[in-house]
Amino acid sequence: MKTKAAVLWEYGSDWSVEEVELDDPGPHEVRVKLAASGLCHSDDHVRTGDLPGRLPMVGGHEGAGVVEEVGSAVTSVKPGDHVVLMFVPACGRCRWCATGHSNLCDLGAYLMIGEEIGGGFRIHARGQDVSTMCILGTFSPYCVVHESSVVKIDDDIPLDKAALVGCGVTTGWGSAVYLGETRPGDTVVVVGIGGIGAAALQGARHAGARYIMAVDPVPWKREMALKLGATHVAESMEAALEPLTELTRGQLADVAILTVGVARGSQMGPLMALVGKNGKAVVTAVAPHYDNEVSLKLHDLTFFQKQIRGGLFGGANPRADIPKLLELYRKGDILLDEMITRTYTLEEINQGYADMREGRNIRGLIRYDD
């Protein structure tokens, strides 16, 4: 079928919205009509070249919609089902899935290969095969994806809000709850209040943190953070250190989560300075793949037992956690509507990313017309 999509043809260029050809689903694939796609920073990391990718590429990896057609071997969903697309597929059979770490599923290797699961490409434009971001490509109103990338959800959940749980919300929430292991009474610092940081604040609040400090240089984001669960705010990690020391009587944070737009090795020292004895520094933000220098005090790791933890998809098990988070949204325990700052048409995608880079959005969202 013919549809339109936002395609990246060269690093550093804008997204090009144009007509593409979308193949029918293969035996283990489904075609989904999307309601919305989040504008996650990871797609911009590909555009800038911070993340490697096979170009040309249809971007987008944060989407939700309705299944229109399924392949002959698909058993997990059927036409008419409402689904969220997971940016990391989960097969349910590999070592990682079987041990409760499905965010690390072996099928995630396809995210780096550039081809669809099973090989080949499902989108074509200008006479060329086109890859898809995270083997999804949600910057198009239609996508064909492997069934291991979809999670069925209840029909009453608004699909535009559900889209956020396919990446940012689950990643941020899990960074606080699973990777940070936040416990009642803890002190948590979240550095960078975009979509992931906003969800990390809510995860820390839900886990029972006593003090939650949001760090961001943008004033209105600090104000928004207070509505999403923060108890205190600061404009920088350096500015946060003194009030954090006073607040905790010198014990500092139990958990500090780095959710800035672009992670740098130079940020690790200030991040670790916010963490007290036996504390955890969770690195969720994406760094340029060529950045391999980090500055921090190794002394702190030994003598204060501080820990550094990496984080992919928040350490979550998305087939279980996506429905759970949406149930919390239904009950009012997670705020998703408030995280969506602005909505855009697909044709406005470059403006959406300009707004993100200028700090004007918590989360921008593309909505597709019926």
Secondary structure, DSSP 8 states (H G I E B T S, - for coil): -EEEEEEE-STTS--EEEEEEE----TTEEEEEEEEEE--HHHHHHHHTSS---SSEE----EEEEEEEE-TT--S--TT-EEEE-SS---S-SHHHHTT-GGG-GGGGHHHH-S-TTSS-SEEETTEEEEEGGGT--SSSEEEEEGGGEEEE-TTS-HHHHGGGGTHHHHHHHIIIIIS---TT-EEEEE--SHHHHHHHHHHHHHT-SEEEEE-S-HHHHHHHHHTT-SEEESSHHHHHHHHHHHTTT--EEEEEE--SS--GGGHHHHHHTEEEEEEEEE-S---TT-------HHHHHHS--EEEE-SGGG--HHHHHHHHHHHHHHTSS--GGGEEEEE-GGGHHHHHHHHHTT--SEEEEE---
